[in-house]
Amino acid sequence: MPEITKPAIGESVTFTVKSGRENTTGKWPEYHFATTDGRTIAAPKAATDRQLEKPLKLTLAQLVGETITIERVPQDGDSTKSWWNFAIATPADA
């Protein structure tokens, strides 16, 4: 089983999505994204759903083949909490 990576607060990761699936085994549901370079990146389901709806306006299936950047930005006033931001990137960014 591949190692699953979740970006830490203040980090970002850029990758090309090979596949995405929902994982409900933990306390909070997540999406696990398999990347074209063999990594697995995790992000919370609720945050991912919000980012898919706006600003990306894509479905999980439509992300396959796209290069995306996921970043965790610290919240103002509480650096132990973060916002999850998704953006379409270029393959050269990965």
C-alpha positions in Angstrom: 0.0 0.0 0.0 1.5 3.4 -0.9 2.3 6.0 1.7 -0.5 8.6 2.0 0.7 12.2 2.3 -1.4 15.1 3.6 0.2 18.5 3.2 1.0 20.2 6.5 -0.2 23.7 7.3 1.9 26.2 5.2 2.7 23.5 2.6 1.5 23.0 -0.9 1.8 20.1 -3.4 1.4 20.0 -7.1 0.7 16.8 -9.0 -1.1 15.3 -11.9 -4.2 13.3 -10.9 -4.2 9.7 -12.0 -7.4 8.8 -10.0 -9.3 9.9 -7.0 -11.5 8.0 -4.5 -13.3 8.7 -1.3 -12.0 7.0 1.9 -14.3 6.8 4.8 -12.3 4.6 7.2 -11.1 7.4 9.5 -13.0 9.8 11.8 -13.3 12.3 9.0 -13.9 11.3 5.3 -11.1 12.1 2.9 -10.3 11.9 -0.8 -7.2 10.0 -1.8 -5.6 11.2 -5.0 -3.3 8.8 -6.8 -0.7 10.8 -8.7 1.0 9.9 -12.0 4.4 9.8 -10.1 3.2 7.1 -7.7 2.3 9.2 -4.6 -1.0 9.3 -2.8 -2.2 12.7 -1.6 -5.0 13.0 1.0 -7.3 16.0 1.5 -10.5 16.3 3.6 -13.7 15.4 1.8 -15.6 18.5 2.9 -12.9 20.9 1.9 -12.3 19.1 -1.4 -16.0 19.2 -2.3 -16.1 22.9 -1.7 -13.1 23.5 -3.9 -14.5 21.2 -6.6 -17.7 23.2 -6.6 -16.0 26.6 -6.5 -13.5 27.7 -7.7 -12.6 24.6 -9.9 -16.2 23.8 -11.1 -15.2 20.2 -11.8 -16.2 16.8 -10.6 -13.9 14.3 -9.0 -13.9 12.3 -12.3 -13.0 15.5 -14.3 -9.9 16.0 -12.2 -8.3 12.8 -13.7 -5.5 13.9 -16.0 -5.5 17.5 -14.6 -2.4 18.9 -12.8 -3.5 20.6 -9.6 -2.0 22.4 -6.7 -3.3 21.8 -3.2 -2.2 24.2 -0.5 -3.0 24.6 3.2 -3.0 28.2 4.3 -3.0 29.0 8.0 -6.1 30.8 9.2 -5.7 34.3 10.6 -5.8 34.3 14.3 -5.2 30.5 14.7 -2.2 29.1 13.0 -3.2 25.5 14.1 -6.2 25.6 11.7 -6.0 26.0 7.9 -7.9 26.6 4.7 -7.5 24.1 1.9 -7.1 25.8 -1.6 -7.1 23.9 -4.9 -6.0 25.4 -8.2 -5.4 24.1 -11.7 -1.6 24.1 -12.5 0.5 23.3 -15.5 2.3 19.9 -15.9 5.6 21.8 -15.6 4.7 22.8 -12.0 4.4 19.2 -10.9 
